Amino acid sequence: MRRTLFTLLMVMAPGAALACPVCFGQSDAPMAKAMNLGIMLMLVVVVCVLGGFLSFIASLARRARLADAAPPVARSEPQEGTVQC
């Protein structure tokens, strides 16, 4: 119902559906410059978040590799608080 109402409204009032001046080609307007800076900021944030995930995964992989390469610790005597059968 909402979609039909919205479509009917856009067909009856095409002036409300027009794009902003940036889409019409006025790329030197202050609004276009601000929009471009906003897009760049969002891209930088996404790249930083993805870089954080990548560095976290790399550190986990490095720690796992170091744990696998370490020689096993031989425990001949029972530790305090453990039961030996």
Phi and psi restraints in degrees (range 20) as a CNS / XPLOR table:
assign (resid 1 and name C) (resid 2 and name N)
       (resid 2 and name CA) (resid 2 and name C) 1.0 -63.4 20.0 2
assign (resid 2 and name N) (resid 2 and name CA)
       (resid 2 and name C) (resid 3 and name N) 1.0 -41.3 20.0 2
assign (resid 2 and name C) (resid 3 and name N)
       (resid 3 and name CA) (resid 3 and name C) 1.0 -64.5 20.0 2
assign (resid 3 and name N) (resid 3 and name CA)
       (resid 3 and name C) (resid 4 and name N) 1.0 -40.8 20.0 2
assign (resid 3 and name C) (resid 4 and name N)
       (resid 4 and name CA) (resid 4 and name C) 1.0 -65.0 20.0 2
assign (resid 4 and name N) (resid 4 and name CA)
       (resid 4 and name C) (resid 5 and name N) 1.0 -42.8 20.0 2
assign (resid 4 and name C) (resid 5 and name N)
       (resid 5 and name CA) (resid 5 and name C) 1.0 -64.2 20.0 2
assign (resid 5 and name N) (resid 5 and name CA)
       (resid 5 and name C) (resid 6 and name N) 1.0 -42.4 20.0 2
assign (resid 5 and name C) (resid 6 and name N)
       (resid 6 and name CA) (resid 6 and name C) 1.0 -63.8 20.0 2
assign (resid 6 and name N) (resid 6 and name CA)
       (resid 6 and name C) (resid 7 and name N) 1.0 -43.7 20.0 2
assign (resid 6 and name C) (resid 7 and name N)
       (resid 7 and name CA) (resid 7 and name C) 1.0 -63.0 20.0 2
assign (resid 7 and name N) (resid 7 and name CA)
       (resid 7 and name C) (resid 8 and name N) 1.0 -42.6 20.0 2
assign (resid 7 and name C) (resid 8 and name N)
       (resid 8 and name CA) (resid 8 and name C) 1.0 -63.5 20.0 2
assign (resid 8 and name N) (resid 8 and name CA)
       (resid 8 and name C) (resid 9 and name N) 1.0 -40.3 20.0 2
assign (resid 8 and name C) (resid 9 and name N)
       (resid 9 and name CA) (resid 9 and name C) 1.0 -64.3 20.0 2
assign (resid 9 and name N) (resid 9 and name CA)
       (resid 9 and name C) (resid 10 and name N) 1.0 -42.2 20.0 2
assign (resid 9 and name C) (resid 10 and name N)
       (resid 10 and name CA) (resid 10 and name C) 1.0 -69.3 20.0 2
assign (resid 10 and name N) (resid 10 and name CA)
       (resid 10 and name C) (resid 11 and name N) 1.0 -32.9 20.0 2
assign (resid 10 and name C) (resid 11 and name N)
       (resid 11 and name CA) (resid 11 and name C) 1.0 -71.3 20.0 2
assign (resid 11 and name N) (resid 11 and name CA)
       (resid 11 and name C) (resid 12 and name N) 1.0 -37.5 20.0 2
assign (resid 11 and name C) (resid 12 and name N)
       (resid 12 and name CA) (resid 12 and name C) 1.0 -79.8 20.0 2
assign (resid 12 and name N) (resid 12 and name CA)
       (resid 12 and name C) (resid 13 and name N) 1.0 -25.3 20.0 2
assign (resid 12 and name C) (resid 13 and name N)
       (resid 13 and name CA) (resid 13 and name C) 1.0 -128.8 20.0 2
assign (resid 13 and name N) (resid 13 and name CA)
       (resid 13 and name C) (resid 14 and name N) 1.0 75.1 20.0 2
assign (resid 13 and name C) (resid 14 and name N)
       (resid 14 and name CA) (resid 14 and name C) 1.0 -67.7 20.0 2
assign (resid 14 and name N) (resid 14 and name CA)
       (resid 14 and name C) (resid 15 and name N) 1.0 -20.2 20.0 2
assign (resid 14 and name C) (resid 15 and name N)
       (resid 15 and name CA) (resid 15 and name C) 1.0 -65.5 20.0 2
assign (resid 15 and name N) (resid 15 and name CA)
       (resid 15 and name C) (resid 16 and name N) 1.0 -30.5 20.0 2
assign (resid 15 and name C) (resid 16 and name N)
       (resid 16 and name CA) (resid 16 and name C) 1.0 -73.9 20.0 2
assign (resid 16 and name N) (resid 16 and name CA)
       (resid 16 and name C) (resid 17 and name N) 1.0 -19.8 20.0 2
assign (resid 16 and name C) (resid 17 and name N)
       (resid 17 and name CA) (resid 17 and name C) 1.0 -93.5 20.0 2
assign (resid 17 and name N) (resid 17 and name CA)
       (resid 17 and name C) (resid 18 and name N) 1.0 1.5 20.0 2
assign (resid 17 and name C) (resid 18 and name N)
       (resid 18 and name CA) (resid 18 and name C) 1.0 -68.3 20.0 2
assign (resid 18 and name N) (resid 18 and name CA)
       (resid 18 and name C) (resid 19 and name N) 1.0 150.1 20.0 2
assign (resid 18 and name C) (resid 19 and name N)
       (resid 19 and name CA) (resid 19 and name C) 1.0 -78.0 20.0 2
assign (resid 19 and name N) (resid 19 and name CA)
       (resid 19 and name C) (resid 20 and name N) 1.0 169.3 20.0 2
assign (resid 19 and name C) (resid 20 and name N)
       (resid 20 and name CA) (resid 20 and name C) 1.0 -74.0 20.0 2
assign (resid 20 and name N) (resid 20 and name CA)
       (resid 20 and name C) (resid 21 and name N) 1.0 169.4 20.0 2
assign (resid 20 and name C) (resid 21 and name N)
       (resid 21 and name CA) (resid 21 and name C) 1.0 -60.8 20.0 2
assign (resid 21 and name N) (resid 21 and name CA)
       (resid 21 and name C) (resid 22 and name N) 1.0 -26.4 20.0 2
assign (resid 21 and name C) (resid 22 and name N)
       (resid 22 and name CA) (resid 22 and name C) 1.0 -62.9 20.0 2
assign (resid 22 and name N) (resid 22 and name CA)
       (resid 22 and name C) (resid 23 and name N) 1.0 -41.8 20.0 2
assign (resid 22 and name C) (resid 23 and name N)
       (resid 23 and name CA) (resid 23 and name C) 1.0 -72.4 20.0 2
assign (resid 23 and name N) (resid 23 and name CA)
       (resid 23 and name C) (resid 24 and name N) 1.0 -20.7 20.0 2
assign (resid 23 and name C) (resid 24 and name N)
       (resid 24 and name CA) (resid 24 and name C) 1.0 -84.7 20.0 2
assign (resid 24 and name N) (resid 24 and name CA)
       (resid 24 and name C) (resid 25 and name N) 1.0 -4.9 20.0 2
assign (resid 24 and name C) (resid 25 and name N)
       (resid 25 and name CA) (resid 25 and name C) 1.0 110.8 20.0 2
assign (resid 25 and name N) (resid 25 and name CA)
       (resid 25 and name C) (resid 26 and name N) 1.0 5.6 20.0 2
assign (resid 25 and name C) (resid 26 and name N)
       (resid 26 and name CA) (resid 26 and name C) 1.0 -88.1 20.0 2
assign (resid 26 and name N) (resid 26 and name CA)
       (resid 26 and name C) (resid 27 and name N) 1.0 74.3 20.0 2
assign (resid 26 and name C) (resid 27 and name N)
       (resid 27 and name CA) (resid 27 and name C) 1.0 -79.2 20.0 2
assign (resid 27 and name N) (resid 27 and name CA)
       (resid 27 and name C) (resid 28 and name N) 1.0 -7.6 20.0 2
assign (resid 27 and name C) (resid 28 and name N)
       (resid 28 and name CA) (resid 28 and name C) 1.0 -95.7 20.0 2
assign (resid 28 and name N) (resid 28 and name CA)
       (resid 28 and name C) (resid 29 and name N) 1.0 3.4 20.0 2
assign (resid 28 and name C) (resid 29 and name N)
       (resid 29 and name CA) (resid 29 and name C) 1.0 -72.0 20.0 2
assign (resid 29 and name N) (resid 29 and name CA)
       (resid 29 and name C) (resid 30 and name N) 1.0 151.4 20.0 2
assign (resid 29 and name C) (resid 30 and name N)
       (resid 30 and name CA) (resid 30 and name C) 1.0 -59.1 20.0 2
assign (resid 30 and name N) (resid 30 and name CA)
       (resid 30 and name C) (resid 31 and name N) 1.0 -33.4 20.0 2
assign (resid 30 and name C) (resid 31 and name N)
       (resid 31 and name CA) (resid 31 and name C) 1.0 -66.0 20.0 2
assign (resid 31 and name N) (resid 31 and name CA)
       (resid 31 and name C) (resid 32 and name N) 1.0 -36.5 20.0 2
assign (resid 31 and name C) (resid 32 and name N)
       (resid 32 and name CA) (resid 32 and name C) 1.0 -68.1 20.0 2
assign (resid 32 and name N) (resid 32 and name CA)
       (resid 32 and name C) (resid 33 and name N) 1.0 -39.8 20.0 2
assign (resid 32 and name C) (resid 33 and name N)
       (resid 33 and name CA) (resid 33 and name C) 1.0 -65.5 20.0 2
assign (resid 33 and name N) (resid 33 and name CA)
       (resid 33 and name C) (resid 34 and name N) 1.0 -41.9 20.0 2
assign (resid 33 and name C) (resid 34 and name N)
       (resid 34 and name CA) (resid 34 and name C) 1.0 -65.3 20.0 2
assign (resid 34 and name N) (resid 34 and name CA)
       (resid 34 and name C) (resid 35 and name N) 1.0 -39.0 20.0 2
assign (resid 34 and name C) (resid 35 and name N)
       (resid 35 and name CA) (resid 35 and name C) 1.0 -65.5 20.0 2
assign (resid 35 and name N) (resid 35 and name CA)
       (resid 35 and name C) (resid 36 and name N) 1.0 -40.9 20.0 2
assign (resid 35 and name C) (resid 36 and name N)
       (resid 36 and name CA) (resid 36 and name C) 1.0 -64.3 20.0 2
assign (resid 36 and name N) (resid 36 and name CA)
       (resid 36 and name C) (resid 37 and name N) 1.0 -39.9 20.0 2
assign (resid 36 and name C) (resid 37 and name N)
       (resid 37 and name CA) (resid 37 and name C) 1.0 -65.4 20.0 2
assign (resid 37 and name N) (resid 37 and name CA)
       (resid 37 and name C) (resid 38 and name N) 1.0 -37.4 20.0 2
assign (resid 37 and name C) (resid 38 and name N)
       (resid 38 and name CA) (resid 38 and name C) 1.0 -64.3 20.0 2
assign (resid 38 and name N) (resid 38 and name CA)
       (resid 38 and name C) (resid 39 and name N) 1.0 -40.8 20.0 2
assign (resid 38 and name C) (resid 39 and name N)
       (resid 39 and name CA) (resid 39 and name C) 1.0 -64.2 20.0 2
assign (resid 39 and name N) (resid 39 and name CA)
       (resid 39 and name C) (resid 40 and name N) 1.0 -43.2 20.0 2
assign (resid 39 and name C) (resid 40 and name N)
       (resid 40 and name CA) (resid 40 and name C) 1.0 -62.8 20.0 2
assign (resid 40 and name N) (resid 40 and name CA)
       (resid 40 and name C) (resid 41 and name N) 1.0 -41.0 20.0 2
assign (resid 40 and name C) (resid 41 and name N)
       (resid 41 and name CA) (resid 41 and name C) 1.0 -62.3 20.0 2
assign (resid 41 and name N) (resid 41 and name CA)
       (resid 41 and name C) (resid 42 and name N) 1.0 -43.5 20.0 2
assign (resid 41 and name C) (resid 42 and name N)
       (resid 42 and name CA) (resid 42 and name C) 1.0 -63.8 20.0 2
assign (resid 42 and name N) (resid 42 and name CA)
       (resid 42 and name C) (resid 43 and name N) 1.0 -38.7 20.0 2
assign (resid 42 and name C) (resid 43 and name N)
       (resid 43 and name CA) (resid 43 and name C) 1.0 -64.9 20.0 2
assign (resid 43 and name N) (resid 43 and name CA)
       (resid 43 and name C) (resid 44 and name N) 1.0 -40.4 20.0 2
assign (resid 43 and name C) (resid 44 and name N)
       (resid 44 and name CA) (resid 44 and name C) 1.0 -64.2 20.0 2
assign (resid 44 and name N) (resid 44 and name CA)
       (resid 44 and name C) (resid 45 and name N) 1.0 -41.6 20.0 2
assign (resid 44 and name C) (resid 45 and name N)
       (resid 45 and name CA) (resid 45 and name C) 1.0 -62.9 20.0 2
assign (resid 45 and name N) (resid 45 and name CA)
       (resid 45 and name C) (resid 46 and name N) 1.0 -43.9 20.0 2
assign (resid 45 and name C) (resid 46 and name N)
       (resid 46 and name CA) (resid 46 and name C) 1.0 -63.0 20.0 2
assign (resid 46 and name N) (resid 46 and name CA)
       (resid 46 and name C) (resid 47 and name N) 1.0 -43.9 20.0 2
assign (resid 46 and name C) (resid 47 and name N)
       (resid 47 and name CA) (resid 47 and name C) 1.0 -64.3 20.0 2
assign (resid 47 and name N) (resid 47 and name CA)
       (resid 47 and name C) (resid 48 and name N) 1.0 -39.4 20.0 2
assign (resid 47 and name C) (resid 48 and name N)
       (resid 48 and name CA) (resid 48 and name C) 1.0 -65.3 20.0 2
assign (resid 48 and name N) (resid 48 and name CA)
       (resid 48 and name C) (resid 49 and name N) 1.0 -42.4 20.0 2
assign (resid 48 and name C) (resid 49 and name N)
       (resid 49 and name CA) (resid 49 and name C) 1.0 -65.4 20.0 2
assign (resid 49 and name N) (resid 49 and name CA)
       (resid 49 and name C) (resid 50 and name N) 1.0 -44.8 20.0 2
assign (resid 49 and name C) (resid 50 and name N)
       (resid 50 and name CA) (resid 50 and name C) 1.0 -64.8 20.0 2
assign (resid 50 and name N) (resid 50 and name CA)
       (resid 50 and name C) (resid 51 and name N) 1.0 -36.9 20.0 2
assign (resid 50 and name C) (resid 51 and name N)
       (resid 51 and name CA) (resid 51 and name C) 1.0 -63.8 20.0 2
assign (resid 51 and name N) (resid 51 and name CA)
       (resid 51 and name C) (resid 52 and name N) 1.0 -38.4 20.0 2
assign (resid 51 and name C) (resid 52 and name N)
       (resid 52 and name CA) (resid 52 and name C) 1.0 -63.0 20.0 2
assign (resid 52 and name N) (resid 52 and name CA)
       (resid 52 and name C) (resid 53 and name N) 1.0 -44.1 20.0 2
assign (resid 52 and name C) (resid 53 and name N)
       (resid 53 and name CA) (resid 53 and name C) 1.0 -61.9 20.0 2
assign (resid 53 and name N) (resid 53 and name CA)
       (resid 53 and name C) (resid 54 and name N) 1.0 -43.6 20.0 2
assign (resid 53 and name C) (resid 54 and name N)
       (resid 54 and name CA) (resid 54 and name C) 1.0 -63.1 20.0 2
assign (resid 54 and name N) (resid 54 and name CA)
       (resid 54 and name C) (resid 55 and name N) 1.0 -44.1 20.0 2
assign (resid 54 and name C) (resid 55 and name N)
       (resid 55 and name CA) (resid 55 and name C) 1.0 -67.1 20.0 2
assign (resid 55 and name N) (resid 55 and name CA)
       (resid 55 and name C) (resid 56 and name N) 1.0 -35.6 20.0 2
assign (resid 55 and name C) (resid 56 and name N)
       (resid 56 and name CA) (resid 56 and name C) 1.0 -65.2 20.0 2
assign (resid 56 and name N) (resid 56 and name CA)
       (resid 56 and name C) (resid 57 and name N) 1.0 -45.4 20.0 2
assign (resid 56 and name C) (resid 57 and name N)
       (resid 57 and name CA) (resid 57 and name C) 1.0 -65.0 20.0 2
assign (resid 57 and name N) (resid 57 and name CA)
       (resid 57 and name C) (resid 58 and name N) 1.0 -38.9 20.0 2
assign (resid 57 and name C) (resid 58 and name N)
       (resid 58 and name CA) (resid 58 and name C) 1.0 -65.4 20.0 2
assign (resid 58 and name N) (resid 58 and name CA)
       (resid 58 and name C) (resid 59 and name N) 1.0 -39.3 20.0 2
assign (resid 58 and name C) (resid 59 and name N)
       (resid 59 and name CA) (resid 59 and name C) 1.0 -67.8 20.0 2
assign (resid 59 and name N) (resid 59 and name CA)
       (resid 59 and name C) (resid 60 and name N) 1.0 -37.0 20.0 2
assign (resid 59 and name C) (resid 60 and name N)
       (resid 60 and name CA) (resid 60 and name C) 1.0 -64.3 20.0 2
assign (resid 60 and name N) (resid 60 and name CA)
       (resid 60 and name C) (resid 61 and name N) 1.0 -41.3 20.0 2
assign (resid 60 and name C) (resid 61 and name N)
       (resid 61 and name CA) (resid 61 and name C) 1.0 -66.0 20.0 2
assign (resid 61 and name N) (resid 61 and name CA)
       (resid 61 and name C) (resid 62 and name N) 1.0 -39.5 20.0 2
assign (resid 61 and name C) (resid 62 and name N)
       (resid 62 and name CA) (resid 62 and name C) 1.0 -65.4 20.0 2
assign (resid 62 and name N) (resid 62 and name CA)
       (resid 62 and name C) (resid 63 and name N) 1.0 -43.0 20.0 2
assign (resid 62 and name C) (resid 63 and name N)
       (resid 63 and name CA) (resid 63 and name C) 1.0 -64.5 20.0 2
assign (resid 63 and name N) (resid 63 and name CA)
       (resid 63 and name C) (resid 64 and name N) 1.0 -39.2 20.0 2
assign (resid 63 and name C) (resid 64 and name N)
       (resid 64 and name CA) (resid 64 and name C) 1.0 -65.6 20.0 2
assign (resid 64 and name N) (resid 64 and name CA)
       (resid 64 and name C) (resid 65 and name N) 1.0 -39.6 20.0 2
assign (resid 64 and name C) (resid 65 and name N)
       (resid 65 and name CA) (resid 65 and name C) 1.0 -64.9 20.0 2
assign (resid 65 and name N) (resid 65 and name CA)
       (resid 65 and name C) (resid 66 and name N) 1.0 -41.6 20.0 2
assign (resid 65 and name C) (resid 66 and name N)
       (resid 66 and name CA) (resid 66 and name C) 1.0 -67.1 20.0 2
assign (resid 66 and name N) (resid 66 and name CA)
       (resid 66 and name C) (resid 67 and name N) 1.0 -36.4 20.0 2
assign (resid 66 and name C) (resid 67 and name N)
       (resid 67 and name CA) (resid 67 and name C) 1.0 -68.6 20.0 2
assign (resid 67 and name N) (resid 67 and name CA)
       (resid 67 and name C) (resid 68 and name N) 1.0 -36.1 20.0 2
assign (resid 67 and name C) (resid 68 and name N)
       (resid 68 and name CA) (resid 68 and name C) 1.0 -71.8 20.0 2
assign (resid 68 and name N) (resid 68 and name CA)
       (resid 68 and name C) (resid 69 and name N) 1.0 -31.1 20.0 2
assign (resid 68 and name C) (resid 69 and name N)
       (resid 69 and name CA) (resid 69 and name C) 1.0 -82.0 20.0 2
assign (resid 69 and name N) (resid 69 and name CA)
       (resid 69 and name C) (resid 70 and name N) 1.0 -17.9 20.0 2
assign (resid 69 and name C) (resid 70 and name N)
       (resid 70 and name CA) (resid 70 and name C) 1.0 -70.9 20.0 2
assign (resid 70 and name N) (resid 70 and name CA)
       (resid 70 and name C) (resid 71 and name N) 1.0 140.0 20.0 2
assign (resid 70 and name C) (resid 71 and name N)
       (resid 71 and name CA) (resid 71 and name C) 1.0 -67.7 20.0 2
assign (resid 71 and name N) (resid 71 and name CA)
       (resid 71 and name C) (resid 72 and name N) 1.0 144.8 20.0 2
assign (resid 71 and name C) (resid 72 and name N)
       (resid 72 and name CA) (resid 72 and name C) 1.0 -68.3 20.0 2
assign (resid 72 and name N) (resid 72 and name CA)
       (resid 72 and name C) (resid 73 and name N) 1.0 145.8 20.0 2
assign (resid 72 and name C) (resid 73 and name N)
       (resid 73 and name CA) (resid 73 and name C) 1.0 -88.9 20.0 2
assign (resid 73 and name N) (resid 73 and name CA)
       (resid 73 and name C) (resid 74 and name N) 1.0 121.8 20.0 2
assign (resid 73 and name C) (resid 74 and name N)
       (resid 74 and name CA) (resid 74 and name C) 1.0 -84.9 20.0 2
assign (resid 74 and name N) (resid 74 and name CA)
       (resid 74 and name C) (resid 75 and name N) 1.0 127.6 20.0 2
assign (resid 74 and name C) (resid 75 and name N)
       (resid 75 and name CA) (resid 75 and name C) 1.0 -117.9 20.0 2
assign (resid 75 and name N) (resid 75 and name CA)
       (resid 75 and name C) (resid 76 and name N) 1.0 103.8 20.0 2
assign (resid 75 and name C) (resid 76 and name N)
       (resid 76 and name CA) (resid 76 and name C) 1.0 -89.6 20.0 2
assign (resid 76 and name N) (resid 76 and name CA)
       (resid 76 and name C) (resid 77 and name N) 1.0 -29.7 20.0 2
assign (resid 76 and name C) (resid 77 and name N)
       (resid 77 and name CA) (resid 77 and name C) 1.0 -103.0 20.0 2
assign (resid 77 and name N) (resid 77 and name CA)
       (resid 77 and name C) (resid 78 and name N) 1.0 142.5 20.0 2
assign (resid 77 and name C) (resid 78 and name N)
       (resid 78 and name CA) (resid 78 and name C) 1.0 -66.9 20.0 2
assign (resid 78 and name N) (resid 78 and name CA)
       (resid 78 and name C) (resid 79 and name N) 1.0 144.8 20.0 2
assign (resid 78 and name C) (resid 79 and name N)
       (resid 79 and name CA) (resid 79 and name C) 1.0 -81.4 20.0 2
assign (resid 79 and name N) (resid 79 and name CA)
       (resid 79 and name C) (resid 80 and name N) 1.0 159.0 20.0 2
assign (resid 79 and name C) (resid 80 and name N)
       (resid 80 and name CA) (resid 80 and name C) 1.0 -65.5 20.0 2
assign (resid 80 and name N) (resid 80 and name CA)
       (resid 80 and name C) (resid 81 and name N) 1.0 131.9 20.0 2
assign (resid 80 and name C) (resid 81 and name N)
       (resid 81 and name CA) (resid 81 and name C) 1.0 90.4 20.0 2
assign (resid 81 and name N) (resid 81 and name CA)
       (resid 81 and name C) (resid 82 and name N) 1.0 3.9 20.0 2
assign (resid 81 and name C) (resid 82 and name N)
       (resid 82 and name CA) (resid 82 and name C) 1.0 -110.7 20.0 2
assign (resid 82 and name N) (resid 82 and name CA)
       (resid 82 and name C) (resid 83 and name N) 1.0 154.8 20.0 2
assign (resid 82 and name C) (resid 83 and name N)
       (resid 83 and name CA) (resid 83 and name C) 1.0 -103.2 20.0 2
assign (resid 83 and name N) (resid 83 and name CA)
       (resid 83 and name C) (resid 84 and name N) 1.0 133.5 20.0 2
assign (resid 83 and name C) (resid 84 and name N)
       (resid 84 and name CA) (resid 84 and name C) 1.0 -112.6 20.0 2
assign (resid 84 and name N) (resid 84 and name CA)
       (resid 84 and name C) (resid 85 and name N) 1.0 126.3 20.0 2
